[in-house]
Amino acid sequence: MATMNISLPDRMKQWVEDRVQSGRYANASDYMRALVRSDQDYRERLARLQAAVTEGLESGVSSRTPDEIRAEALRELSDEV
């Protein structure tokens, strides 16, 4: 595992230490890894959302009514369960 040293203002350092003292994280490194994982997950979800928006914009105007689209979406959701 690689090592990285970071500098934090006193208030941020105290924040990290408080999170560790809460017992949820074993140490400051564990907390920082959790923050990085969270950011990675966020960026991946954001990229998928942007791709879906782009796909929707590029697909053009639908010939279906809003009720037809809603019914299809509900069918797809119930199939997933």
C-alpha positions as CSV (number, residue, x, y, z in Angstrom):
1,M,0.0,0.0,0.0
2,A,1.3,3.4,-0.9
3,T,1.8,6.2,1.6
4,M,0.6,9.8,1.2
5,N,1.2,12.7,3.6
6,I,-1.4,15.5,3.6
7,S,-1.5,18.8,5.4
8,L,-4.8,20.0,7.0
9,P,-5.8,23.1,8.8
10,D,-6.2,22.6,12.6
11,R,-10.0,22.5,12.3
12,M,-10.0,19.8,9.7
13,K,-7.4,17.8,11.5
14,Q,-9.6,17.9,14.6
15,W,-12.6,16.9,12.5
16,V,-10.8,13.8,11.3
17,E,-9.6,13.0,14.8
18,D,-13.2,13.4,16.1
19,R,-14.5,10.9,13.4
20,V,-11.8,8.4,14.5
21,Q,-12.7,8.9,18.2
22,S,-16.3,8.2,17.4
23,G,-15.3,4.6,16.8
24,R,-16.5,4.3,13.3
25,Y,-13.0,4.4,11.8
26,A,-9.9,2.6,13.1
27,N,-7.6,5.6,12.3
28,A,-7.2,8.7,10.2
29,S,-6.1,6.6,7.2
30,D,-9.3,4.5,7.4
31,Y,-11.4,7.7,7.4
32,M,-9.5,9.1,4.4
33,R,-9.9,5.9,2.5
34,A,-13.7,6.0,3.2
35,L,-13.8,9.6,1.9
36,V,-12.0,8.6,-1.3
37,R,-14.3,5.6,-1.9
38,S,-17.3,7.9,-1.4
39,D,-16.0,10.4,-3.9
40,Q,-15.2,7.6,-6.4
41,D,-18.8,6.2,-6.0
42,Y,-20.2,9.7,-6.4
43,R,-18.2,10.4,-9.6
44,E,-19.3,7.0,-11.1
45,R,-22.9,7.7,-10.3
46,L,-22.7,11.2,-11.8
47,A,-21.0,9.8,-15.0
48,R,-23.9,7.3,-15.4
49,L,-26.5,10.0,-14.8
50,Q,-24.8,12.3,-17.3
51,A,-24.7,9.4,-19.9
52,A,-28.4,8.8,-19.3
53,V,-29.2,12.4,-19.8
54,T,-27.1,12.6,-23.0
55,E,-28.8,9.5,-24.3
56,G,-32.2,10.9,-23.6
57,L,-31.4,14.2,-25.3
58,E,-30.0,12.5,-28.3
59,S,-32.9,10.1,-28.6
60,G,-35.3,12.8,-29.9
61,V,-38.9,13.3,-29.2
62,S,-41.0,10.3,-28.3
63,S,-44.2,9.3,-30.1
64,R,-45.5,7.8,-26.8
65,T,-47.6,9.7,-24.3
66,P,-46.4,10.4,-20.8
67,D,-48.8,7.8,-19.5
68,E,-47.4,5.2,-21.8
69,I,-43.8,6.0,-20.8
70,R,-44.8,6.0,-17.1
71,A,-46.5,2.6,-17.5
72,E,-43.5,1.1,-19.2
73,A,-41.2,2.4,-16.5
74,L,-43.4,0.9,-13.8
75,R,-43.4,-2.4,-15.6
76,E,-39.6,-2.4,-15.8
77,L,-39.3,-1.6,-12.1
78,S,-41.7,-4.4,-11.1
79,D,-39.7,-6.8,-13.3
80,E,-36.5,-5.9,-11.4
81,V,-38.1,-6.9,-8.0
